[in-house]
Amino acid sequence: MRKKNTNYSFRNDRNNIFAILGDYKRILMPLVFALAVLLTVGIALSANRRATQMVSTESEGDAAATLDVPDGTMQENAFPEVNALIEEYYTASANGDSDTIASIYKGLEETELLKAVAAADYIEEYQNITVYTKTGPVAGSYAAYVYNEVKLYDYEKAIPGLDSFYICTDDSGKLYINGDIAESSEIEYLKQINLQADVIDLNNKVATSYNDMVNSDEKLAELLTTMRSELQVSVGEALATSEANATASESSEEEKEEENEETAASDKKTVTTHTIRATDVVNIRKSDSETADILSKTSKGDEFKQLEALANGWSKIEYNGSVAFVKTEFFEVIGEETVEVDTDTDAANEGSEAASAEASTNSDKDTSTDTSKDTASSDASSSSAKVSSAATGKMQVSETVRLRQSQSTDSDVLKTIYSGSTVNVIEQYSNGWAKIEYEKKTGYIKSEFLTKD
């Protein structure tokens, strides 16, 4: 069976402002049977449907602020922009277009939106739409009464109905259907509008036409009863699926957070550092090698943070915001501290140390008093054209290298720099990388490939 959609306007107690028509049941009789069908599939009079959904208490009416209610009669298709909004709403309802319905019907609850989508399976189209309006309680607002005829897939005739809407204008000047009225004065105003004679006459006229159609056609009455049952099942299943998806989404987010926490924890490594004190005047070098560049010299009694004591007799120390190396034998431990470090950074440093260790030598003493060794180291540095870590400016690359986006051989390659090319060195780092500029691109290469022009 092809199914039909339902119009759902003013679903909750506060929003069902047109329920005042319920106080006029004697005028609208005989609508008892019609209302039962209307509440199920939403193709009958919304005014009568709302009569069973909202009855405001006297205390609420007393508390409401008073607004002047004009006596003017309804205007038929008087505002093209209102007609365009209504046409858009009914087209979306017939197509089960939940995104469009939600965008133009503000305050529509998820349950009601699911009902509209499920009911769309029954509707072929809305025909002969006529919009009657009265001035609303606030500037740019309308009380709209919309006559329409609903064509179902499994019934040959279009069924008459009447829906009522409270239409407002937003800050940008765009019209929308307001299903979430907060001001009691607005609610009271719309109740009074619904009591006016022309509104009741229109309601009675459409109600009579609808009742005559249902009471004279047993097939239609049976069809509407079946649709009611099927709609209840469809909406129930949709609600269950929606809740299940929401629960699954929450669980997935929690799992992601836990996974991220575990990953972050695995990226950390706990190490123990020591505070060491120099017992002699010692060279502070760029790497753990006697041929490495001398950054400075210690004085007896100078204290440093020892990041690691290497197996080759050198200590990695914290120096001027970076790292440097000294001979361990000329220092004594005077303190201890446990800290966390990133494993990526630690691995990069270890790689730099391993490369340096290949060139290191195990001499007896690396001090300023051993002038012959210092001179030899200086000569070696000159002959190998090594560049100090502090050196910047124009330099050449000794081999063809790749300019990378970050200080890692796994990072993206920005450009290939060929042997002998001149680059502008912006900064060099203790981990063996240099930040350079080449052909308007800034990136990183290994410092070992830099030579003076």
Salt bridges, closest charged atoms under 4 A:
GLU112 OE1 - ARG11 NE 3.30
GLU112 OE2 - LYS115 NZ 3.50
GLU124 OE1 - LYS151 NZ 3.30
ASP163 OD1 - ARG49 NH2 3.61
ASP180 OD1 - ARG14 NH2 2.23
GLU188 OE1 - LYS191 NZ 3.89
ASP198 OD2 - LYS134 NZ 3.05
ASP280 OD2 - LYS365 NZ 3.53
GLU290 OE2 - LYS327 NZ 3.64
GLU303 OE2 - ARG277 NH1 3.94
GLU332 OE2 - ARG277 NH2 2.98
GLU336 OE1 - HIS274 NE2 3.31
GLU337 OE1 - LYS305 NZ 3.61
ASP342 OD1 - LYS268 NZ 2.83
ASP346 OD2 - LYS269 NZ 2.95
GLU350 OE2 - LYS269 NZ 3.70
GLU353 OE2 - LYS316 NZ 2.73
ASP366 OD2 - ARG285 NE 2.93
ASP370 OD2 - LYS373 NZ 3.49
ASP374 OD1 - ARG285 NH2 3.94
GLU439 OE1 - LYS415 NZ 3.20
